[in-house]
């Protein structure tokens, strides 16, 4: 904003803090805010324009003692093998599913 000479007071909603991507998208949709940082899926859900500014990685941290539980293995099975789920995540937009379900670090 500084590089373009935009003052914070000139941006509607600048002083407002939202805690979820959908909250941000909703504020923009309803005119409470001019813009906000959110994910593509939230912008698409509310049919808003979207300009990517960065790539972000999402990981799940799981305590090792729960890793072998039936519930967690069922979730991992869906994430890793359920084609319908993987297609749905891809259609949300903005998510790279290349390593989805892959164990990246194992510590005890």
N, C-alpha and C positions, 0 to 999 in steps of 0.2 A: 504494500500500500504506500509505503514511504517513497519507493522508487517512482511511483506514478502520481505522487502528490495527492493521495486520497487521505483525508483526515478521518479518524475513527468515528467522529460525530456525524460524518456524511453517510455512513453506512447504517441503514436501519437494522436494528437488532444487534449491533456490534457489542453493546453492553450486556446483552442477554446471554445466559449460559444454558445450554441444553445438554442432556446427559446421554441421549441415544441418537443414533443415526436417523431413526424415523422421527424423533422429536425435532431434529434440525430440518429435515425435509418438510415436515408439517408446518413449521414456522415460516419457511420460505413459501410454501403453497398458500398459506393463509395471509401472507403479506406482513406478518409480524417481523420478518427479517428479509433483507435483500438477498442474502447469500449465506452459506455456511459450509463447513467441512464435514462431509459425510461420505458414505460409500455409494457406489453405482447402483446397487440393488435398491437402496432407499429412494434414490432419485427416480429410478425406473418405476418403482411401485406407485409413485405419485405423479408420474409423467412430467418430470422436471428436466431441465437441461443439466448436463454434467460435464465438467472439465476435470480430467484427472490431473492431480498434482504430485502424486507419489505412489509407489507400490508398497504394500504392507503385507507382511506374513502373519498368518494366524496359526497358532499352535495350541494344542491341548496338553496341559501338564497333568499327569495322572500319578498319584502315589503308587509306588511299585506294589504295595500290599493289595491294591485293588485290581491290578492289571489282569490277573488270571480269573477274576470273578466272571460268572456266567453273563451277568448283565453287561459288563464292559466288553466282553468278547462278542456279544450280540451286536452292540453298537458298532464296534470295529468292523464286524462282518458287513454291516450295512454300508458303512463309510467306504470300505475297500472294494466290495463286490457287487453291491446293488446298483445295477445299471440305471434304473429309474431314478434313484436318489442322486447319482452322479450327474445325470442329464438335468435334473431339476436344479442342482447347485450351479451348473454351468449356465443355465438359462437366467438365473438371478443376475448374472453379469458381474464382472470384476473379480471373480475368484479363479485362481489357477489351481486345478485339482490334481496336478501332476504328482505331488507327493502326499495326497490325501490318504490318511490311514497308515502312513509309513512311520515306523519308530525311528526317530532321529537321534535320540540319546537315551541311554539306559544307565541310570545311576542308582546306587543303593545306599 
